[in-house]
Amino acid sequence: MPLKPPPPLDRIKSMIRFAPSRRMVLFAPAALAAACAAPAGPNRTVTDAATARFADSDWRTLTDEQWRARLSPAAFAVLREEDTERPFTSPLNDEHRPGTFVCAGCELALFRSEWKFDSGTGWPSFYDVIADHIGTKTDYLIGYPRTEYHCARCLGHQGHVFPDGPAPTGLRYCNNGVALQFIAA
Ligand SMILES: [Zn+2]
């Protein structure tokens, strides 16, 4: 007995499967935008109030490729991959003029020059930060818990904060110089 030929509807469906459907064509750009909006890298799950406030920022939609095009390899490694620069390598260690230190990724102001102090660590250090402009999370990258902080707008990694800083806060924001830009007042 010969096999029954497939009904015409199944034939049509199997043909559609190999051609981009109207639905796919319509929704592909939206799906792509949604995928890009989720920041790449370890900061993906950050949900604190400061970072939530900037959730709609265009900076959040940049892809790794776009960041690579904007940043030096060293800045990309720190900002986007949470690398740590070698100590005593940043020219900002010797920056003592009045002004503002901004995120090297998106130029959001993070530190005022009067909060900078010489920690002796070889990294630009500050005892205070513009709190609304950073987010924090706990990481275990070197085996014990540390408080990581990052730009609240572009989520670029900046450094770690430790409870051994000078008065009046007692905090030490230990920042990668390559993740900052200095804007003189
Ligand atoms: Zn930023």
Boltz pocket constraint, residues with backbone or C-beta under 6 A from the ligand:
constraints:
  - pocket:
      binder: B
      contacts: [[A, 103], [A, 104], [A, 105], [A, 106], [A, 107], [A, 108], [A, 151], [A, 152], [A, 153], [A, 154], [A, 155], [A, 156]]
      max_distance: 6.0
